[in-house]
Amino acid sequence: MKENEIIDAHIHLDQYNDNEFLDFMEKARAVHCKRLIAVGSNLLSCKRTLELSRRYEEVIPAFGFHPEQKLPETEEMDELFSFMTKNINEICAIGEVGLPTYLKLDDPNLNLFPYIEILNRFLHFGLKWDKPIALHAVYNEAETVCDLLVEKNIKKAHFHWFKGNMSTMKRMANRGYMISVTPEVVYREKIQEIAQYYPLELFMVETDGPWPFLDRFVGRRTHPEMIHESIQTIAHLKRMNVDYVYNQIYKNTEAFYSI
């Protein structure tokens, strides 16, 4: 493996349009992005993600239902799980799944029980098919998610773009759960503190594209090329050799997602 090779551990490729996709992939290859873990957000998203993975060998799909949206009808969820089962050998993980953060902020009275029920269904599915879980559990809800993971003895969990507190972080690290950071690590102090604390052996990098970023990234379409700036920042924060950090993060992601 070349020292500067990268894997985007969490990206919504289905949200990039067809007109930009060829250029997107050419540029990804140019910046040595070898794999993109493309997460699905609902049934249509998963179908689009699977189609992209069949066109581009770099795209590795994961199927799930993003919790920051209206609860699905039972029929839609049944169809999603049927689709997941039919294509189980083509996916690397169950995701993106989790519990809502921002919906709860907008509506403090939001009933989380149906979201927990849906997440439990995905966790059981992951256990059945021995697939890791890619999680949306950003702040305090990560504690609830940890409880569910421990209850079911799920060992392979990835908390993407985690921004929670130190006690939850310690719990996650003790359980061997992975986290990933976005290009926010370049400029946001909170994310830098997480990067300094969390063990490198449990670390991945992502873009969460096409989510846009601030600071030096303003006006730039989110792309895996930004990961190089993230890794250089992580190496600086951890006072580690940058080539070593590139290599370790790549190996972490490769092993976690079995790619």
C-alpha positions in Angstrom: 0.0 0.0 0.0 1.3 3.5 -0.9 1.6 5.7 2.2 -0.8 8.3 0.8 -3.7 6.0 -0.1 -7.0 6.7 1.6 -10.5 5.2 2.2 -13.5 7.4 2.7 -15.2 5.6 5.5 -18.6 7.3 5.2 -20.1 9.1 2.1 -23.6 9.5 0.6 -22.6 8.9 -3.0 -26.3 8.6 -4.1 -26.6 12.3 -3.4 -24.1 13.3 -6.1 -25.7 13.8 -9.5 -24.9 11.9 -12.6 -23.4 14.9 -14.4 -20.6 15.2 -11.8 -20.0 11.6 -11.0 -17.5 10.7 -13.7 -15.4 13.6 -12.8 -15.8 12.8 -9.1 -14.5 9.3 -9.6 -11.6 10.4 -11.8 -10.6 12.9 -9.2 -10.9 10.3 -6.4 -8.5 8.0 -8.2 -6.1 10.9 -8.8 -5.9 11.6 -5.0 -5.4 7.8 -4.3 -8.8 7.1 -2.8 -9.0 3.4 -3.1 -12.4 2.7 -1.6 -15.6 4.7 -0.7 -17.9 3.2 1.9 -21.2 4.5 0.4 -24.0 4.4 3.0 -27.7 4.2 2.1 -30.4 6.4 3.7 -33.6 4.6 2.7 -34.8 2.2 0.1 -34.3 4.4 -2.9 -31.0 5.5 -1.7 -29.8 1.9 -1.2 -30.9 1.0 -4.7 -29.0 3.9 -6.1 -25.9 3.1 -4.0 -26.0 -0.5 -5.2 -26.2 0.6 -8.8 -23.1 2.8 -8.3 -21.2 0.0 -6.7 -21.8 -2.2 -9.7 -20.4 0.5 -12.0 -17.4 1.5 -10.0 -15.3 -1.1 -8.2 -14.1 1.5 -5.6 -17.7 1.9 -4.3 -18.5 -0.4 -1.4 -22.2 -0.2 -0.4 -23.8 -0.3 3.0 -27.6 -0.4 3.4 -29.7 1.3 6.1 -32.2 4.0 7.0 -31.0 7.4 8.2 -32.8 8.4 11.4 -33.0 12.1 10.7 -36.1 11.7 8.5 -39.8 10.9 8.8 -40.5 7.4 10.1 -41.2 5.0 7.2 -44.3 3.0 6.6 -44.1 -0.7 7.6 -44.3 -1.7 4.0 -41.3 0.4 3.1 -39.2 -1.1 5.9 -40.2 -4.6 4.9 -39.2 -4.0 1.3 -35.9 -2.5 2.5 -35.0 -5.5 4.5 -36.1 -7.8 1.7 -33.8 -5.8 -0.7 -30.9 -6.0 1.9 -31.3 -9.8 2.2 -31.4 -10.3 -1.5 -28.2 -8.3 -2.0 -26.5 -9.2 1.3 -23.3 -10.5 -0.4 -22.7 -7.1 -2.0 -22.7 -5.0 1.1 -20.0 -4.4 3.7 -22.1 -3.1 6.5 -25.5 -2.1 7.9 -25.7 1.7 7.7 -26.4 4.4 8.0 -28.6 3.7 11.0 -29.0 5.1 14.5 -31.1 7.6 16.5 -32.1 11.2 15.6 -30.2 14.1 17.0 -31.4 17.1 15.0 -35.0 16.0 14.8 -34.9 15.8 18.6 -33.4 19.3 18.9 -36.2 20.6 16.7 -38.9 18.7 18.7 -37.8 18.0 22.3 -41.1 16.0 22.7 -40.2 13.6 19.9 -40.9 10.0 20.8 -37.7 8.0 20.3 -39.3 4.6 20.9 -40.2 3.9 17.2 -36.7 4.9 16.2 -35.2 2.6 18.8 -37.4 -0.2 17.5 -36.1 0.4 13.9 -32.5 0.5 15.1 -33.0 -2.8 17.0 -34.3 -4.4 13.8 -31.1 -3.3 12.0 -28.9 -4.5 14.8 -30.6 -7.9 14.8 -30.1 -8.0 11.0 -26.4 -7.2 11.3 -26.0 -10.0 13.9 -27.7 -12.5 11.7 -25.5 -11.7 8.7 -22.4 -10.9 10.6 -22.1 -7.3 9.3 -20.6 -4.3 11.1 -22.9 -1.4 12.0 -22.3 2.2 10.7 -24.0 4.5 13.2 -25.5 7.9 13.3 -25.4 8.6 17.1 -23.8 12.0 17.3 -24.3 13.4 20.9 -26.1 12.1 24.0 -28.0 9.4 22.1 -24.7 7.6 21.6 -25.1 6.4 25.2 -28.4 4.7 24.4 -26.9 3.2 21.3 -24.0 1.9 23.3 -26.5 0.2 25.7 -28.2 -1.5 22.7 -24.8 -2.7 21.3 -23.7 -4.1 24.6 -27.1 -5.8 25.2 -26.7 -7.6 21.9 -23.0 -8.1 22.3 -22.3 -6.3 19.0 -18.5 -5.8 18.7 -18.1 -4.1 15.3 -19.7 -0.7 15.5 -18.6 2.6 13.7 -19.8 5.9 15.2 -19.5 8.3 12.3 -18.8 12.0 12.9 -19.2 11.5 16.7 -19.2 14.7 18.7 -20.3 13.5 22.2 -18.8 13.8 25.6 -15.7 12.4 27.2 -17.4 9.7 29.3 -19.2 8.3 26.3 -16.0 8.4 24.3 -14.2 6.4 27.0 -16.9 3.9 27.0 -16.8 3.5 23.2 -13.0 3.2 23.2 -13.1 0.5 26.0 -15.6 -1.5 23.9 -13.3 -1.2 20.8 -15.8 0.8 18.8 -14.5 2.8 15.8 -15.1 6.5 15.2 -14.4 8.6 12.2 -13.9 12.3 11.7 -14.8 14.6 8.8 -12.8 17.5 7.4 -14.1 19.5 10.4 -11.0 18.2 12.3 -9.0 20.7 10.3 -10.7 23.7 11.9 -13.1 22.8 14.8 -11.6 22.6 18.3 -14.2 20.0 19.5 -13.3 17.5 16.8 -9.6 18.2 17.4 -10.0 17.2 21.0 -11.7 14.0 20.0 -8.9 13.3 17.5 -6.3 13.8 20.2 -8.0 11.5 22.7 -9.3 8.6 20.6 -6.9 5.7 20.0 -5.5 5.8 16.5 -6.1 2.0 16.2 -9.9 2.8 16.4 -9.8 5.7 14.0 -11.2 6.2 10.5 -11.7 9.3 8.3 -14.7 10.3 6.2 -16.2 13.1 4.3 -20.0 12.5 4.9 -20.2 14.0 1.4 -21.9 15.9 -0.1 -22.2 17.7 3.3 -20.4 21.0 2.9 -17.7 22.3 5.2 -16.5 25.7 6.4 -13.1 27.5 6.9 -10.7 26.6 4.1 -13.3 24.3 2.5 -15.9 27.0 1.9 -17.1 26.9 -1.7 -15.6 23.5 -2.4 -17.7 20.6 -3.3 -17.1 17.9 -0.7 -14.7 15.3 -2.1 -12.4 12.6 -0.6 -9.4 14.8 -1.5 -10.2 16.7 1.7 -9.3 13.6 3.7 -5.6 14.2 3.0 -5.9 17.5 5.0 -7.7 15.6 7.7 -5.0 13.0 8.1 -2.2 15.6 8.1 -4.1 17.4 10.9 -4.6 14.2 12.9 -0.9 13.4 12.7 -0.1 16.9 13.9 -2.6 16.7 16.8 -1.3 13.3 17.9 2.3 14.2 17.3 2.8 11.2 15.1 4.6 10.6 11.8 2.1 11.4 9.1 3.0 8.3 7.0 2.4 6.1 10.0 -1.0 7.7 10.5 -2.0 7.3 6.8 -1.0 3.6 7.0 -2.8 2.9 10.3 -6.0 4.6 9.4 -6.1 2.8 6.0 -5.5 -0.6 7.7 -8.2 0.2 10.3 -10.8 0.8 7.7 -9.8 -2.1 5.5 -10.0 -4.5 8.4 -13.2 -3.1 9.9 -15.2 -3.3 6.7 -13.4 -6.4 5.4 -12.5 -4.8 2.1 
